[in-house]
Amino acid sequence: MTTRDIVFIAVGAVTALSALLSVTTKHVVHAALWLLVSLGSLSGAYLVLGQELVGLVQLLVYVGAIVVLVLFALMLTRAPIGPHAEIDTPWWHRAAGALLGGATTVLLASLLLPLFAAVTADLDTPTTTTPQVAQAIFGTWVWPFELLSVLLLVALIGAFAVSRLVLQRDAVAGRPAATPDVATGRLG
């Protein structure tokens, strides 16, 4: 086992663990931060595999844009930061989700692992170069990237619209509008 294999296994373990923590935590902001760690370490996996451009695009698009957008949308909509009883799921929902996730993993592994069992990759002489990957991403696949930016813009506008609706609903109900508390930094 080479050093590259050990680093790849370590980065893969960090990616898998942080992805698991992202979907199991009860704190929405913590989930977004674990998603940040997961996507960042996935970028590290691309770097270990010798695909620097894909790793940097992963960092810029997913870590730099989507996670920031999620955190910004959470702040705009005043989503509950901690666990709340009214939006919590029963234990059996979580157990059923874990069981279905595990069953899906076993099914995919049993189907895909035999297909790629004899496949090897020589990472010292890559078959694709950075210019080829750049041409594929920014030539052939430029429209999905543009659609992704439009999706991010629509999500940001939607988060702003939802936050305005909540503020208007509070005003109609006679409740004071949420104002930031200088001491704690929270809306209240």
N, C-alpha and C positions, 0 to 999 in steps of 0.2 A: 504494500500500500504506500503510495507516494504522499508527499506533503500536500499536493494539490487535492488528492482524494480526501485527506483528513480535513482540510479547510472547507471543502465542498460539503462534507457530511456535517461539520459544525454549523456552517451557514444554513444548511437545509434544516437542521434541528431547531435553530433559532427561528427560522421562518415558520415551521410547523407549529412550534410552541406558541409563538406570538399570535398566529392565526387562530389557534384554539382559544387562547385567552381573549382574543378580540370578540369571539362569538359567545363566550361563556360569562363574561363579566356583566354585572348588573348596572354598572355606571356607563352612561352613554359616552361621556368624554373619555373615559378610560378605554372603551372599545375603539374609539377613533385613534387614540394614541397607540394602542396595540396594533391597529391596522397600519399605522405609520411605520412601526418597527417591522412588521411582517413584509410590507412592500419594500422597505429599505434593505432588508436582508435578502430579499429576492433579487434585488438589484446587485447585491454582492455576489449572489450565485452566478448571475450573468457575467460578472467581471472575472470570477474564477474560471468560467468556461471559455474565456477569451473573447467574449463579445462585448467590447467596451461601449460601443454605440448603443446597443440595446439596453445595457445597464444604465447608461446616462439618460436615455429617453425614459426609462422606467422611473428614475429618480425625478426627472423634470415633470413628466406628465402625471404620474400617479402620486408620488410623495409630495411633489411641489404644488400640484394643482388640486387633485381630488380630495386629499386629506384636509388641506387648508379650506377647501370649499365646504366639506362636511362640518368642520369645526366652526366655520363662519355661519353656516346654516343653523347649527345648534345654538349659537349665540343669538342669532336673529330671532329664532322662533321661541326662545326662552324655554328650551326643552329641560325637563327635570334632570338635574345633574346626578343625584343619588338614586338609590332604589326607592320605588314608590309602590305601595300595595295595589293601587288601582290599575297599574300597567304591568304588574308582575304576573308571570305565568305559573301555573301549578307545577309541582315537581314531576308529575307524570308526563306533562308536555315536554319538559326538558329531557326526561328519560327516553321518551318515544323518539325525539329528535336525535338523541345520541345513538339510539339503536338503529334508526334509519340511516344515519350518517355512516356508522360502522358497517352496516350491510352494504351500502353503496360502495364504500371503499374496498371491501372484500370482493364484491362483484367485479369492479373495475380492475383490481389487481389480478384476479384470477383470469380475466380476459386479456389484459394487456401485457402482463409480465411474460407469458410464454411467447408472445409475438416478438419481444425485444430481448429475449434471454441470450441469444448468440450475437447480438449486435455490439460492436465495439466502436469507440471513437478515438481517433488520434488527435489529442488536443495540441500537440506540438506542431502539427502541420494542418491548420484549419482549411476546410474546403471552401469556406466563404470568407471574404475579406470585408473590412469595414466599408469601403466604397460600394461593394455589392449590396450590403445590408442597407446602407443609406439610400441607394437607388431604389431598392424595393420598398422601403418605408416611405420615402418622400417622393417617389415617382408613382409606383403602382398603387400604394396604399395611402396616398395623400388625402383622399376624400374621407375615409374613416377618421383620420386625425382631425380634419376640419369639422366633421359631424360631432366628434367628441367635444371640441371647443364650443360648438353651438349648444350641445347638451349641458355643458357646465354653465353657460350663460343662462339658459332657461332655468336650470336648477337654482341659480343664484337669484334670478328674478322671482321665481316661485317662492323661495324662502322669504324674500322681502315682502311679497304679497301676503303670505300667511302671517307674518309678524304684524303687518298693518291690520289685518282682519282681527287678530286677537286684541290689539290695542283698541280698535273701534268697538268690539264687542264689550270690552271692559268699560269703555266710556258710556255706552248705551245702558249697561246694567247699573250704572251709578258708582262703580268702583273706581278708585283713583288709578290713573295710568301708572304703569310700572316706571319707576325712576331709579337710576343707579344709586346705591348706597356707597358713599365715598369711603366709609370705614372698611366695609367688607368687599366692595367691588361687585356685589350682586345686585340684581334687579329686585326691587321690592315695593 
